[in-house]
């Protein structure tokens, strides 16, 4: 049962507030060191990886890997119901944005003044890669068609993590690194929407989102980034990806 103090948060709808985001991160931080939970930035990328699957992933399956990437159960004192309520709201919000090909603000936060754009978005990409590794339908069906947007995301990973991916690595070599954090975050959204056109196609005859069309070659030619709202909040240590394709 949820604690009474958590009921307003658990029963709310719509995007999470900063207070609710902090509550979600506090839940993740409360888990014992024996588990390997996702943080809020990784959760956001993870949910996008789940939502891009060609067949819906049952909630119980994807939810099991948030408190621990290997799916181990959290202790009984952990407020799993509150975690589920908060994460589900973000899932619904992202699902609507992806289905309608609408731009969204990823949960990405400035690490510090010295962090590069790639270092800052790395946890988000690691969360995405976690979902793609756990639920293989996307890559099993559409790997070749996703090469360009996947390379745009995975260029932020250590090349040593991309085993047996020569074609992907070759595509990454053609991409210029993002010059700013705004550009890097915009490319996260652009890549997700491009992948959705492959794995979750819309009805024939619907025009592509104009901003998506403008950025279709942006990563290769280093074009100017569109306006993207970023929350400036210090984060803890960046979680390295456990593995990726």
MDAnalysis code that builds the backbone (N, CA, C; Angstrom):
import MDAnalysis as mda
import numpy as np

u = mda.Universe.empty(735, n_residues=245, atom_resindex=np.repeat(np.arange(245), 3), trajectory=True)
u.add_TopologyAttr("name", ["N", "CA", "C"] * 245)
u.add_TopologyAttr("resid", np.arange(1, 246))
u.add_TopologyAttr("resname", ["UNK", "UNK", "UNK", "UNK", "UNK", "UNK", "UNK", "UNK", "UNK", "UNK", "UNK", "UNK", "UNK", "UNK", "UNK", "UNK", "UNK", "UNK", "UNK", "UNK", "UNK", "UNK", "UNK", "UNK", "UNK", "UNK", "UNK", "UNK", "UNK", "UNK", "UNK", "UNK", "UNK", "UNK", "UNK", "UNK", "UNK", "UNK", "UNK", "UNK", "UNK", "UNK", "UNK", "UNK", "UNK", "UNK", "UNK", "UNK", "UNK", "UNK", "UNK", "UNK", "UNK", "UNK", "UNK", "UNK", "UNK", "UNK", "UNK", "UNK", "UNK", "UNK", "UNK", "UNK", "UNK", "UNK", "UNK", "UNK", "UNK", "UNK", "UNK", "UNK", "UNK", "UNK", "UNK", "UNK", "UNK", "UNK", "UNK", "UNK", "UNK", "UNK", "UNK", "UNK", "UNK", "UNK", "UNK", "UNK", "UNK", "UNK", "UNK", "UNK", "UNK", "UNK", "UNK", "UNK", "UNK", "UNK", "UNK", "UNK", "UNK", "UNK", "UNK", "UNK", "UNK", "UNK", "UNK", "UNK", "UNK", "UNK", "UNK", "UNK", "UNK", "UNK", "UNK", "UNK", "UNK", "UNK", "UNK", "UNK", "UNK", "UNK", "UNK", "UNK", "UNK", "UNK", "UNK", "UNK", "UNK", "UNK", "UNK", "UNK", "UNK", "UNK", "UNK", "UNK", "UNK", "UNK", "UNK", "UNK", "UNK", "UNK", "UNK", "UNK", "UNK", "UNK", "UNK", "UNK", "UNK", "UNK", "UNK", "UNK", "UNK", "UNK", "UNK", "UNK", "UNK", "UNK", "UNK", "UNK", "UNK", "UNK", "UNK", "UNK", "UNK", "UNK", "UNK", "UNK", "UNK", "UNK", "UNK", "UNK", "UNK", "UNK", "UNK", "UNK", "UNK", "UNK", "UNK", "UNK", "UNK", "UNK", "UNK", "UNK", "UNK", "UNK", "UNK", "UNK", "UNK", "UNK", "UNK", "UNK", "UNK", "UNK", "UNK", "UNK", "UNK", "UNK", "UNK", "UNK", "UNK", "UNK", "UNK", "UNK", "UNK", "UNK", "UNK", "UNK", "UNK", "UNK", "UNK", "UNK", "UNK", "UNK", "UNK", "UNK", "UNK", "UNK", "UNK", "UNK", "UNK", "UNK", "UNK", "UNK", "UNK", "UNK", "UNK", "UNK", "UNK", "UNK", "UNK", "UNK", "UNK", "UNK", "UNK", "UNK", "UNK", "UNK", "UNK", "UNK", "UNK", "UNK", "UNK", "UNK", "UNK"])
u.atoms.positions = np.array([
    [0.846, -1.193, 0.000],
    [0.000, 0.000, 0.000],
    [0.878, 1.238, 0.000],
    [0.440, 2.283, -0.735],
    [1.193, 3.507, -0.768],
    [1.052, 4.275, 0.529],
    [2.139, 4.910, 0.933],
    [2.041, 5.801, 2.079],
    [1.129, 6.960, 1.728],
    [0.407, 7.506, 2.767],
    [-0.536, 8.568, 2.514],
    [0.122, 9.777, 1.862],
    [1.371, 10.076, 2.221],
    [2.056, 11.241, 1.666],
    [2.331, 11.089, 0.174],
    [2.272, 9.842, -0.326],
    [2.559, 9.610, -1.735],
    [1.309, 9.558, -2.602],
    [0.135, 9.536, -1.995],
    [-1.083, 9.379, -2.758],
    [-1.305, 10.491, -3.781],
    [-1.101, 11.775, -3.461],
    [-1.300, 12.802, -4.484],
    [-0.411, 12.606, -5.702],
    [0.857, 12.225, -5.493],
    [1.754, 11.986, -6.613],
    [1.298, 10.778, -7.410],
    [0.967, 9.695, -6.723],
    [0.603, 8.451, -7.401],
    [-0.677, 8.595, -8.209],
    [-1.609, 9.457, -7.761],
    [-2.888, 9.597, -8.437],
    [-2.897, 10.695, -9.489],
    [-1.796, 11.428, -9.645],
    [-1.740, 12.528, -10.594],
    [-1.590, 12.001, -12.014],
    [-1.824, 12.884, -12.972],
    [-1.635, 12.547, -14.384],
    [-0.815, 13.649, -15.039],
    [-0.382, 13.389, -16.271],
    [0.362, 14.394, -17.005],
    [1.849, 14.343, -16.720],
    [2.609, 15.285, -17.288],
    [4.061, 15.301, -17.101],
    [4.447, 15.427, -15.631],
    [5.584, 14.847, -15.288],
    [6.073, 14.930, -13.920],
    [6.625, 16.321, -13.620],
    [6.369, 16.802, -12.434],
    [6.940, 18.060, -11.980],
    [8.369, 17.829, -11.511],
    [9.093, 18.909, -11.247],
    [10.451, 18.778, -10.727],
    [10.447, 18.048, -9.391],
    [9.454, 18.313, -8.564],
    [9.358, 17.628, -7.271],
    [9.168, 16.136, -7.485],
    [8.334, 15.778, -8.434],
    [8.090, 14.364, -8.700],
    [9.319, 13.689, -9.314],
    [10.017, 14.404, -10.181],
    [11.268, 13.855, -10.711],
    [12.275, 13.611, -9.595],
    [12.359, 14.553, -8.660],
    [13.255, 14.365, -7.521],
    [12.815, 13.175, -6.671],
    [11.506, 12.988, -6.527],
    [10.996, 11.848, -5.759],
    [11.366, 10.533, -6.434],
    [11.284, 10.509, -7.767],
    [11.648, 9.297, -8.499],
    [13.133, 8.997, -8.341],
    [13.982, 10.033, -8.459],
    [15.408, 9.808, -8.286],
    [15.724, 9.365, -6.864],
    [15.031, 9.938, -5.884],
    [15.243, 9.533, -4.492],
    [14.876, 8.063, -4.293],
    [13.820, 7.606, -4.954],
    [13.458, 6.187, -4.891],
    [14.586, 5.319, -5.442],
    [15.133, 5.708, -6.581],
    [16.218, 4.934, -7.169],
    [17.449, 4.938, -6.261],
    [17.719, 6.082, -5.656],
    [18.878, 6.191, -4.768],
    [18.706, 5.386, -3.489],
    [17.450, 5.094, -3.128],
    [17.189, 4.365, -1.879],
    [17.412, 2.861, -2.008],
    [17.588, 2.367, -3.219],
    [17.777, 0.937, -3.429],
    [19.154, 0.498, -2.931],
    [19.264, -0.722, -2.456],
    [20.551, -1.181, -1.908],
    [21.624, -1.300, -2.979],
    [22.860, -1.263, -2.549],
    [24.001, -1.317, -3.471],
    [24.083, -2.646, -4.213],
    [23.387, -3.663, -3.736],
    [23.400, -4.959, -4.409],
    [22.604, -4.945, -5.710],
    [21.767, -3.915, -5.901],
    [20.988, -3.785, -7.126],
    [21.612, -2.722, -8.021],
    [21.233, -2.739, -9.278],
    [21.763, -1.785, -10.249],
    [20.597, -1.072, -10.929],
    [20.016, -0.060, -10.257],
    [18.847, 0.618, -10.815],
    [19.225, 1.614, -11.905],
    [18.252, 1.958, -12.731],
    [18.409, 3.059, -13.672],
    [18.163, 4.374, -12.934],
    [18.873, 5.432, -13.317],
    [18.527, 6.738, -12.768],
    [17.492, 7.382, -13.688],
    [17.050, 8.593, -13.362],
    [15.953, 9.174, -14.118],
    [16.330, 9.426, -15.581],
    [17.560, 9.822, -15.841],
    [17.982, 10.061, -17.225],
    [17.973, 8.752, -18.003],
    [18.514, 7.693, -17.417],
    [18.513, 6.387, -18.071],
    [17.093, 5.868, -18.273],
    [16.214, 6.105, -17.288],
    [14.824, 5.672, -17.415],
    [14.190, 6.264, -18.667],
    [14.472, 7.528, -18.928],
    [13.870, 8.206, -20.076],
    [14.320, 7.559, -21.392],
    [15.614, 7.331, -21.543],
    [16.096, 6.653, -22.741],
    [15.568, 5.229, -22.833],
    [15.520, 4.551, -21.703],
    [15.009, 3.178, -21.647],
    [13.564, 3.117, -22.145],
    [12.726, 4.034, -21.680],
    [11.325, 4.032, -22.101],
    [11.194, 4.252, -23.604],
    [12.045, 5.112, -24.168],
    [12.009, 5.305, -25.624],
    [12.378, 4.012, -26.347],
    [13.378, 3.296, -25.844],
    [13.740, 2.019, -26.436],
    [12.625, 0.995, -26.341],
    [11.889, 1.017, -25.246],
    [10.741, 0.127, -25.085],
    [9.636, 0.499, -26.073],
    [9.350, 1.792, -26.172],
    [8.224, 2.246, -26.989],
    [8.476, 2.095, -28.487],
    [9.720, 1.973, -28.909],
    [10.018, 1.800, -30.323],
    [9.920, 0.354, -30.784],
    [9.680, -0.562, -29.875],
    [9.557, -1.962, -30.280],
    [8.366, -2.136, -31.218],
    [8.500, -2.977, -32.247],
    [7.413, -3.144, -33.217],
    [6.158, -3.772, -32.618],
    [6.315, -4.519, -31.540],
    [5.182, -5.061, -30.803],
    [5.257, -4.541, -29.366],
    [4.127, -4.110, -28.788],
    [4.154, -3.567, -27.430],
    [4.756, -4.559, -26.437],
    [5.608, -4.045, -25.563],
    [6.200, -4.857, -24.503],
    [5.290, -4.766, -23.288],
    [4.846, -5.887, -22.721],
    [3.993, -5.823, -21.535],
    [4.649, -5.018, -20.414],
    [3.848, -4.237, -19.727],
    [4.379, -3.354, -18.692],
    [5.163, -4.123, -17.632],
    [4.670, -5.265, -17.231],
    [5.355, -6.015, -16.178],
    [6.764, -6.419, -16.609],
    [6.960, -6.630, -17.899],
    [8.288, -7.027, -18.381],
    [9.266, -5.864, -18.350],
    [8.868, -4.715, -18.907],
    [9.834, -3.615, -18.945],
    [10.000, -2.950, -17.589],
    [8.947, -2.958, -16.782],
    [9.036, -2.330, -15.469],
    [10.014, -3.074, -14.559],
    [10.155, -4.369, -14.763],
    [11.004, -5.186, -13.888],
    [12.469, -4.801, -13.960],
    [12.895, -4.099, -15.006],
    [14.315, -3.790, -15.187],
    [14.663, -2.354, -14.803],
    [13.748, -1.634, -14.187],
    [14.031, -0.260, -13.780],
    [14.661, -0.218, -12.394],
    [14.119, -0.959, -11.455],
    [14.721, -1.008, -10.120],
    [16.030, -1.788, -10.124],
    [16.198, -2.668, -11.100],
    [17.458, -3.388, -11.278],
    [17.540, -3.833, -12.721],
    [18.646, -3.507, -13.382],
    [18.760, -3.761, -14.808],
    [18.665, -5.246, -15.128],
    [19.019, -6.096, -14.173],
    [18.931, -7.541, -14.379],
    [17.590, -8.116, -13.946],
    [16.684, -7.258, -13.485],
    [15.351, -7.718, -13.125],
    [15.225, -8.313, -11.741],
    [16.243, -8.127, -10.886],
    [16.135, -8.630, -9.518],
    [15.128, -7.784, -8.738],
    [14.412, -8.432, -7.846],
    [13.348, -7.751, -7.111],
    [13.932, -6.827, -6.043],
    [13.348, -5.639, -5.887],
    [13.785, -4.742, -4.819],
    [13.293, -5.243, -3.471],
    [13.848, -4.733, -2.372],
    [13.384, -5.154, -1.051],
    [11.929, -4.754, -0.832],
    [11.270, -5.446, 0.071],
    [9.841, -5.219, 0.300],
    [9.553, -3.802, 0.788],
    [10.512, -3.170, 1.433],
    [10.283, -1.808, 1.937],
    [10.279, -0.773, 0.803],
    [10.759, -1.132, -0.363],
    [10.824, -0.205, -1.490],
    [9.424, 0.089, -2.003],
    [9.136, 1.355, -2.250],
    [7.808, 1.775, -2.699],
    [7.682, 1.557, -4.207],
    [7.491, 0.304, -4.579],
    [7.400, -0.050, -5.993],
    [6.159, 0.543, -6.643],
    [5.088, 0.702, -5.888],
    [3.863, 1.262, -6.448],
    [4.055, 2.720, -6.843],
    [4.766, 3.462, -6.035],
    [5.035, 4.859, -6.372],
    [5.953, 4.948, -7.599],
    [6.982, 4.115, -7.629],
    [7.858, 4.102, -8.803],
    [7.057, 3.805, -10.063],
    [6.209, 2.827, -9.970],
    [5.405, 2.436, -11.138],
    [4.509, 3.580, -11.590],
    [3.878, 4.268, -10.649],
    [2.973, 5.362, -10.999],
    [3.715, 6.489, -11.694],
    [4.875, 6.846, -11.172],
    [5.647, 7.933, -11.762],
    [6.184, 7.564, -13.138],
    [6.755, 6.381, -13.252],
    [7.325, 5.956, -14.531],
    [6.231, 5.772, -15.578],
    [5.086, 5.257, -15.158],
    [3.995, 5.053, -16.104],
    [3.534, 6.370, -16.711],
    [3.522, 7.426, -15.929],
    [3.118, 8.722, -16.468],
    [4.078, 9.197, -17.556],
    [5.373, 8.992, -17.349],
    [6.334, 9.358, -18.394],
    [6.165, 8.455, -19.611],
    [5.893, 7.186, -19.395],
    [5.644, 6.247, -20.485],
    [4.480, 6.733, -21.346],
    [3.391, 7.127, -20.717],
    [2.218, 7.613, -21.446],
    [2.554, 8.879, -22.231],
    [3.277, 9.798, -21.596],
    [3.651, 11.050, -22.245],
    [4.528, 10.791, -23.473],
    [5.543, 9.931, -23.323],
    [6.423, 9.624, -24.440],
    [5.691, 8.861, -25.539],
    [4.832, 7.955, -25.163],
    [4.088, 7.180, -26.150],
    [3.237, 8.087, -27.027],
    [2.610, 9.066, -26.412],
    [1.795, 10.005, -27.182],
    [2.669, 10.824, -28.130],
    [3.812, 11.291, -27.646],
    [4.697, 12.090, -28.488],
    [5.218, 11.274, -29.674],
    [5.625, 10.032, -29.408],
    [6.162, 9.190, -30.481],
    [5.071, 8.826, -31.482],
    [3.899, 8.474, -30.991],
    [2.807, 8.091, -31.883],
    [2.397, 9.241, -32.796],
    [2.448, 10.464, -32.273],
    [2.034, 11.634, -33.045],
    [3.213, 12.346, -33.711],
    [4.422, 11.789, -33.575],
    [5.647, 12.379, -34.117],
    [5.830, 13.819, -33.633],
    [5.620, 14.002, -32.335],
    [5.789, 15.306, -31.721],
    [7.121, 15.357, -30.981],
    [7.754, 16.516, -30.987],
    [9.004, 16.686, -30.263],
    [8.744, 16.700, -28.776],
    [9.676, 16.186, -28.023],
    [9.546, 16.119, -26.563],
    [10.879, 16.521, -25.947],
    [10.857, 16.864, -24.684],
    [12.063, 17.253, -23.955],
    [12.616, 16.052, -23.207],
    [13.720, 15.468, -23.656],
    [14.310, 14.345, -22.913],
    [14.748, 14.781, -21.523],
    [14.766, 13.834, -20.616],
    [15.261, 14.098, -19.263],
    [16.790, 14.060, -19.298],
    [17.387, 15.135, -19.725],
    [18.837, 15.265, -19.796],
    [19.228, 16.523, -19.044],
    [20.246, 16.412, -18.202],
    [20.648, 17.522, -17.352],
    [22.139, 17.792, -17.495],
    [22.474, 19.063, -17.459],
    [23.879, 19.452, -17.543],
    [24.657, 18.842, -16.390],
    [25.736, 18.142, -16.691],
    [26.553, 17.527, -15.640],
    [27.392, 18.574, -14.933],
    [28.246, 19.257, -15.675],
    [29.059, 20.347, -15.142],
    [29.621, 21.107, -16.328],
    [30.355, 22.171, -16.056],
    [30.855, 23.022, -17.136],
    [31.890, 22.318, -18.001],
    [32.552, 21.296, -17.464],
    [33.597, 20.603, -18.210],
    [33.073, 19.444, -19.044],
    [31.854, 18.980, -18.774],
    [31.324, 17.812, -19.471],
    [31.037, 18.133, -20.939],
    [31.412, 17.220, -21.816],
    [31.112, 17.382, -23.234],
    [29.649, 17.034, -23.488],
    [29.097, 17.456, -24.636],
    [27.729, 17.039, -24.962],
    [27.553, 15.518, -24.944],
    [28.531, 14.781, -25.465],
    [28.426, 13.319, -25.476],
    [28.395, 12.740, -24.069],
    [29.230, 13.253, -23.178],
    [29.241, 12.775, -21.797],
    [27.911, 13.057, -21.118],
    [27.283, 14.165, -21.459],
    [26.039, 14.547, -20.804],
    [24.869, 13.681, -21.244],
    [24.811, 13.338, -22.523],
    [23.686, 12.522, -22.994],
    [23.955, 11.029, -22.881],
    [25.159, 10.652, -22.485],
    [25.517, 9.234, -22.400],
    [24.557, 8.421, -21.540],
    [24.163, 8.867, -20.343],
    [23.236, 8.042, -19.556],
    [21.914, 7.793, -20.270],
    [21.417, 8.790, -20.984],
    [20.164, 8.609, -21.740],
    [20.349, 7.529, -22.799],
    [21.446, 7.620, -23.540],
    [21.712, 6.632, -24.584],
    [21.932, 5.245, -23.971],
    [22.586, 5.190, -22.816],
    [22.792, 3.909, -22.142],
    [21.460, 3.279, -21.753],
    [20.515, 4.101, -21.306],
    [19.189, 3.582, -20.997],
    [18.496, 3.050, -22.231],
    [18.602, 3.764, -23.333],
    [18.033, 3.302, -24.601],
    [18.654, 1.972, -25.012],
    [19.985, 1.889, -24.944],
    [20.677, 0.657, -25.332],
    [20.275, -0.507, -24.441],
    [20.021, -0.241, -23.174],
    [19.570, -1.291, -22.261],
    [18.257, -1.888, -22.740],
    [17.314, -1.034, -23.135],
    [16.025, -1.525, -23.618],
    [16.179, -2.317, -24.906],
    [17.012, -1.822, -25.829],
    [17.197, -2.501, -27.110],
    [17.864, -3.861, -26.909],
    [18.748, -3.965, -25.922],
    [19.394, -5.247, -25.634],
    [18.425, -6.228, -24.974],
    [17.555, -5.719, -24.107],
    [16.621, -6.588, -23.387],
    [15.481, -7.058, -24.280],
    [15.003, -6.176, -25.131],
    [13.850, -6.468, -25.986],
    [14.325, -6.334, -27.439],
    [14.519, -7.456, -28.080],
    [15.292, -7.488, -29.327],
    [14.448, -7.339, -30.590],
    [13.140, -7.183, -30.453],
    [12.291, -7.120, -31.637],
    [12.667, -6.008, -32.590],
    [13.026, -4.852, -32.065],
    [13.369, -3.710, -32.915],
    [14.552, -4.032, -33.815],
    [15.622, -4.542, -33.231],
    [16.824, -4.830, -34.008],
    [16.654, -6.075, -34.863],
    [15.925, -7.058, -34.375],
    [15.729, -8.277, -35.147],
    [15.016, -7.986, -36.469],
    [14.089, -7.036, -36.449],
    [13.275, -6.770, -37.642],
    [13.837, -5.643, -38.510],
    [14.454, -4.650, -37.873],
    [14.712, -3.407, -38.596],
    [16.147, -2.897, -38.482],
    [17.099, -3.731, -38.134],
    [18.439, -3.246, -37.841],
    [19.022, -2.417, -38.991],
    [18.943, -2.919, -40.217],
    [19.566, -2.200, -41.336],
    [18.865, -0.866, -41.590],
    [17.540, -0.842, -41.504],
    [16.789, 0.381, -41.777],
    [17.028, 1.452, -40.721],
    [17.519, 1.052, -39.556],
    [17.729, 1.992, -38.455],
    [19.163, 2.474, -38.361],
    [19.979, 2.159, -39.346],
    [21.413, 2.386, -39.217],
    [21.752, 3.840, -38.913],
    [21.209, 4.788, -39.676],
    [21.586, 6.196, -39.484],
    [21.141, 6.746, -38.131],
    [19.853, 6.620, -37.743],
    [19.477, 7.149, -36.426],
    [20.131, 6.394, -35.272],
    [20.357, 5.087, -35.450],
    [21.018, 4.335, -34.386],
    [22.457, 4.800, -34.218],
    [23.136, 5.057, -35.324],
    [24.503, 5.559, -35.241],
    [24.541, 6.931, -34.580],
    [23.550, 7.767, -34.849],
    [23.481, 9.088, -34.224],
    [23.415, 8.975, -32.714],
    [22.707, 7.963, -32.211],
    [22.647, 7.733, -30.766],
    [23.918, 7.069, -30.248],
    [24.344, 6.013, -30.916],
    [25.417, 5.181, -30.371],
    [26.816, 5.778, -30.567],
    [26.921, 6.889, -31.287],
    [28.234, 7.550, -31.380],
    [28.698, 8.062, -30.016],
    [27.765, 8.171, -29.051],
    [28.119, 8.636, -27.715],
    [28.680, 7.508, -26.845],
    [28.545, 6.261, -27.287],
    [29.035, 5.118, -26.528],
    [30.507, 4.866, -26.832],
    [31.137, 4.137, -25.943],
    [32.511, 3.692, -26.187],
    [32.483, 2.686, -27.337],
    [33.295, 2.883, -28.372],
    [33.295, 1.919, -29.485],
    [33.557, 0.492, -29.045],
    [34.296, 0.301, -27.944],
    [34.563, -1.053, -27.461],
    [33.295, -1.755, -26.997],
    [32.238, -0.970, -26.688],
    [30.968, -1.571, -26.290],
    [30.144, -2.054, -27.470],
    [30.543, -1.687, -28.667],
    [29.794, -2.050, -29.870],
    [30.464, -3.240, -30.547],
    [30.256, -4.402, -29.996],
    [30.887, -5.616, -30.505],
    [30.168, -6.114, -31.755],
    [30.942, -6.608, -32.716],
    [30.389, -7.195, -33.934],
    [29.413, -6.239, -34.621],
    [29.783, -4.977, -34.698],
    [28.910, -3.971, -35.304],
    [29.713, -3.123, -36.281],
    [30.373, -3.766, -37.225],
    [31.250, -3.059, -38.150],
    [30.491, -2.027, -38.980],
    [29.299, -2.383, -39.469],
    [28.534, -1.451, -40.287],
    [28.108, -0.231, -39.471],
    [27.695, -0.484, -38.248],
    [27.301, 0.614, -37.370],
    [28.490, 1.514, -37.057],
    [29.629, 0.917, -36.752],
    [30.829, 1.706, -36.452],
    [31.264, 2.523, -37.668],
    [31.127, 1.945, -38.857],
    [31.482, 2.675, -40.068],
    [30.562, 3.872, -40.266],
    [29.286, 3.707, -39.969],
    [28.350, 4.825, -40.073],
    [28.667, 5.896, -39.042],
    [29.024, 5.476, -37.840],
    [29.384, 6.438, -36.798],
    [30.569, 7.288, -37.227],
    [31.514, 6.682, -37.945],
    [32.696, 7.411, -38.399],
    [32.340, 8.553, -39.346],
    [31.185, 8.486, -39.998],
    [30.784, 9.544, -40.927],
    [30.117, 10.714, -40.223],
    [29.819, 10.578, -38.934],
    [29.050, 11.595, -38.215],
    [29.963, 12.564, -37.473],
    [29.681, 13.832, -37.595],
    [30.400, 14.832, -36.818],
    [29.858, 14.846, -35.395],
    [30.705, 14.999, -34.393],
    [30.213, 15.058, -33.016],
    [29.383, 16.315, -32.803],
    [28.398, 16.277, -31.920],
    [27.590, 17.472, -31.658],
    [28.448, 18.576, -31.052],
    [28.229, 19.792, -31.506],
    [29.019, 20.917, -31.015],
    [28.477, 21.477, -29.711],
    [27.187, 21.304, -29.473],
    [26.558, 21.840, -28.265],
    [25.645, 20.792, -27.655],
    [25.305, 21.002, -26.390],
    [24.376, 20.099, -25.722],
    [22.984, 20.191, -26.345],
    [22.575, 21.375, -26.738],
    [21.273, 21.526, -27.385],
    [21.203, 20.668, -28.646],
    [22.255, 20.691, -29.445],
    [22.297, 19.871, -30.655],
    [22.255, 18.388, -30.319],
    [23.003, 17.987, -29.294],
    [23.032, 16.572, -28.914],
    [21.655, 16.098, -28.462],
    [20.956, 16.923, -27.692],
    [19.633, 16.540, -27.197],
    [18.624, 16.521, -28.337],
    [18.714, 17.494, -29.226],
    [17.818, 17.498, -30.378],
    [17.992, 16.221, -31.196],
    [19.229, 15.765, -31.343],
    [19.484, 14.547, -32.111],
    [18.914, 13.306, -31.433],
    [18.801, 13.306, -30.102],
    [18.133, 12.198, -29.423],
    [16.688, 12.099, -29.890],
    [15.997, 13.224, -29.872],
    [14.585, 13.234, -30.262],
    [14.434, 12.888, -31.739],
    [15.254, 13.509, -32.572],
    [15.185, 13.249, -34.008],
    [15.375, 11.761, -34.306],
    [16.340, 11.137, -33.648],
    [16.611, 9.721, -33.895],
    [15.447, 8.842, -33.462],
    [14.857, 9.156, -32.322],
    [13.698, 8.381, -31.856],
    [12.557, 8.473, -32.861],
    [12.275, 9.675, -33.362],
    [11.163, 9.833, -34.295],
    [11.454, 9.185, -35.641],
    [12.713, 9.216, -36.083],
    [13.068, 8.519, -37.318],
    [12.903, 7.007, -37.162],
    [13.309, 6.467, -36.015],
    [13.125, 5.035, -35.772],
    [11.649, 4.674, -35.702],
    [10.837, 5.564, -35.131],
    [9.400, 5.305, -35.053],
    [8.787, 5.211, -36.441],
    [9.302, 5.980, -37.408],
    [8.791, 5.879, -38.773],
    [9.008, 4.491, -39.353],
    [10.010, 3.770, -38.854],
    [10.293, 2.418, -39.332],
    [9.512, 1.380, -38.531],
    [9.583, 1.454, -37.216],
    [8.999, 0.392, -36.379],
    [7.538, 0.633, -36.027],
    [7.105, 1.893, -36.078],
    [5.711, 2.233, -35.775],
    [5.199, 3.185, -36.854],
    [5.094, 2.706, -38.110],
    [4.722, 3.592, -39.216],
    [3.323, 4.165, -39.047],
    [3.183, 5.411, -39.515],
    [1.890, 6.068, -39.484],
    [1.092, 5.736, -40.735],
    [-0.166, 6.159, -40.733],
    [-1.021, 5.918, -41.895],
    [-0.432, 6.580, -43.131],
    [-0.565, 5.928, -44.267],
    [-0.032, 6.450, -45.521],
    [-0.653, 7.805, -45.837],
    [0.202, 8.713, -46.303],
    [-0.295, 10.018, -46.714],
    [-0.115, 11.096, -45.689],
    [0.292, 10.744, -44.463],
    [0.507, 11.763, -43.448],
    [1.891, 12.373, -43.642],
    [1.955, 13.680, -43.693],
    [3.217, 14.373, -43.949],
    [4.140, 14.245, -42.753],
    [5.456, 14.151, -42.996],
    [6.398, 14.092, -41.881],
    [6.436, 15.409, -41.138],
    [6.826, 15.336, -39.872],
    [6.958, 16.538, -39.070],
    [7.986, 17.454, -39.726],
    [7.652, 18.751, -39.977],
    [8.581, 19.625, -40.704],
    [9.928, 19.782, -40.029],
    [9.948, 19.859, -38.707],
    [11.224, 20.000, -38.006],
    [12.069, 18.756, -38.180],
    [11.423, 17.584, -38.240],
    [12.154, 16.338, -38.462],
    [12.791, 16.341, -39.844],
    [12.055, 16.833, -40.838],
    [12.605, 16.879, -42.192],
    [13.793, 17.829, -42.260],
    [13.728, 18.950, -41.553],
    [14.817, 19.912, -41.595],
    [16.096, 19.343, -41.017],
    [15.972, 18.427, -40.049],
    [17.145, 17.892, -39.380],
    [17.568, 16.538, -39.929],
    [17.008, 16.110, -41.047],
    [17.256, 14.756, -41.551],
    [18.730, 14.483, -41.789],
    [19.487, 15.530, -42.184],
    [20.910, 15.349, -42.423],
    [21.759, 16.159, -41.453],
    [21.150, 16.672, -40.397],
    [21.860, 17.583, -39.498],
    [23.082, 16.984, -38.846],
    [23.003, 15.725, -38.454],
    [24.133, 15.118, -37.755],
    [25.351, 14.992, -38.660],
    [25.123, 14.826, -39.958],
    [26.252, 14.658, -40.875],
    [26.876, 15.985, -41.290],
    [26.036, 17.011, -41.448],
    [26.609, 18.259, -41.930],
    [26.820, 19.284, -40.833],
    [26.423, 18.913, -39.573],
    [26.659, 19.817, -38.457],
    [25.811, 21.056, -38.522],
    [24.541, 20.945, -38.978],
    [23.664, 22.097, -39.097],
    [23.271, 22.649, -37.752],
    [22.663, 23.839, -37.766],
    [22.251, 24.500, -36.530],
    [21.123, 23.727, -35.886],
    [21.115, 23.711, -34.560],
    [20.094, 22.986, -33.819],
    [18.892, 23.873, -33.565],
    [17.718, 23.233, -33.514],
    [16.511, 23.959, -33.151],
    [16.497, 24.208, -31.657],
    [15.584, 25.069, -31.205],
    [15.508, 25.365, -29.781],
    [15.032, 24.148, -29.019],
    [15.738, 23.784, -27.975],
    [15.385, 22.652, -27.136],
    [15.517, 23.080, -25.696],
    [14.468, 22.882, -24.907],
    [14.493, 23.280, -23.512],
    [15.241, 22.251, -22.691],
    [16.230, 22.680, -21.928],
    [17.008, 21.795, -21.084],
    [16.920, 22.263, -19.651],
    [16.717, 21.333, -18.751],
    [16.764, 21.669, -17.336],
    [18.208, 21.632, -16.881],
    [18.643, 22.645, -16.159],
    [20.020, 22.708, -15.659],
    [20.032, 22.241, -14.216],
    [20.436, 20.997, -14.012],
    [20.459, 20.456, -12.662],
    [21.658, 19.555, -12.532],
    [22.490, 19.735, -11.529],
    [23.656, 18.862, -11.371],
    [23.229, 17.422, -11.164],
    [23.981, 16.503, -11.749],
    [23.708, 15.078, -11.595],
    [24.877, 14.418, -10.885],
    [24.627, 13.207, -10.416],
    [25.672, 12.424, -9.803],
    [26.534, 11.762, -10.865],
    [27.322, 10.763, -10.474],
    [28.189, 10.088, -11.439],
    [27.388, 9.502, -12.594],
    [27.932, 9.606, -13.775],
    [27.272, 9.067, -14.954],
    [27.360, 7.544, -14.937],
    [26.221, 6.877, -15.145],
    [26.219, 5.423, -15.239],
    [26.716, 5.002, -16.607],
    [27.710, 4.182, -16.653],
    [28.212, 3.661, -17.919],
    [27.264, 2.575, -18.424],
    [27.130, 2.433, -19.753],
    [26.272, 1.397, -20.288],
    [26.799, 0.004, -19.970],
    [25.867, -0.890, -19.662],
    [26.273, -2.269, -19.384],
    [26.646, -3.016, -20.658],
    [26.060, -2.606, -21.750],
    [26.354, -3.291, -23.008],
    [25.440, -2.789, -24.081],
    [25.820, -2.949, -25.293],
    [25.002, -2.504, -26.415],
    [25.416, -3.277, -27.645],
    [24.594, -3.101, -28.663],
    [24.928, -3.788, -29.918],
    [26.084, -3.107, -30.599],
])
